Amino acid sequence: MTDLSHSPQGGLPDKRQVAASFSRAAESYDSVAALQRKVGAELLAQLPASCEPQRWLDLGCGTGYFSRALGERFTASQGVALDIAEGMLRHAQPLGGAQQFIAGDAERLPLQSASCDLLFSSLALQWCADFTAVLSEAERVLRPGGVLAFSSLCVGTLQELRDSWQTVDGFVHVNRFRRFEDYQRLCAASGLQMASLQAQAEVLHYPDVRSLTHELKALGAHNLNPGRPGGLTGRARMLALLKAYEQFRQPQGLPATYQVVYGVLRKD
Ligand SMILES: C[S@@+](CC[C@H](N)C(=O)[O-])C[C@H]1O[C@@H](n2cnc3c(N)ncnc32)[C@H](O)[C@@H]1O
């Protein structure tokens, strides 16, 4: 994840940085997105059986994998794929799935009020500092009876990497995530009805730290800021990081925990 110790927006990087980073990752993303596939498939499985949208939105569509899944599931519907990263949209659009591909921000949706029946968003909203704005936009854009289904990440995600950096230089090198209780509180206050909200841990294993950080970079969520102060040289800091992370090693390899939040909300 991008180094956030000096970032605005309460610990999230600037939106232009996010868009540029994901645009750069558009070609490599799919090759390393196994967890993202699993989480999105789980979110699809959580859609209410009664959900038959005329128009759906894949919010933070990335390479469009789930836009295509939604297009296949709701064959008679109109689909919109939206992302803040134009490079992602350039990659996704030729692959189809949705009828429209739009550049936009989840906190300020460029869509008319009451224009969608389903907002599907997998692993994008952790990048939005103002989750209240996201929920309020969802409420505005949904038609009555419409559903917001999202997956996101909460505190505890990449905790091993965070703790390892803490040992090295005491600085924050990993994205700050909202607490699960904040998701609960903000969803409860949103005006949407909460059908379900839960968190589930997913643990991935890597042979070494470089495999993890290369994967984060290929996903567009890179870390390891080279410019950090801290007294040690770049190489010394890296060696210290590798050593610190080794304390977490398990028989399967070095663990990286993701705390995944799943939410399904409905507009009355
Ligand atoms: C981890 S990818 C997930 C992509 C896709 N949903 C999937 O599951 O494969 C996160 C996506 O969210 C997008 N994103 C980040 N912040 C956003 C925002 N404020 N509005 C819209 N999209 C955003 C990124 O550009 C990126 O394509």
The ligand as a Gaussian input file, in Angstrom:
#p B3LYP/6-31G(d) Opt

LIG

0 1
 C       -8.790000      -3.500000      -5.821000
 S       -9.529000      -2.809000      -7.267000
 C      -11.029000      -3.755000      -7.392000
 C      -11.523000      -3.847000      -8.815000
 C      -12.720000      -4.767000      -9.049000
 N      -13.885000      -4.319000      -8.330000
 C      -12.381000      -6.181000      -8.648000
 O      -12.959000      -6.686000      -7.684000
 O      -11.533000      -6.793000      -9.322000
 C      -10.118000      -1.239000      -6.668000
 C      -10.661000      -0.339000      -7.761000
 O      -11.338000       0.754000      -7.145000
 C      -11.076000       1.915000      -7.882000
 N      -11.328000       3.090000      -7.029000
 C      -10.580000       3.543000      -6.004000
 N      -11.129000       4.648000      -5.470000
 C      -12.258000       4.893000      -6.183000
 C      -13.249000       5.913000      -6.114000
 N      -13.188000       6.899000      -5.196000
 N      -14.268000       5.885000      -7.001000
 C      -14.331000       4.902000      -7.950000
 N      -13.407000       3.918000      -8.061000
 C      -12.385000       3.914000      -7.182000
 C       -9.627000       1.752000      -8.308000
 O       -9.278000       2.604000      -9.376000
 C       -9.578000       0.271000      -8.652000
 O       -9.839000       0.028000     -10.002000

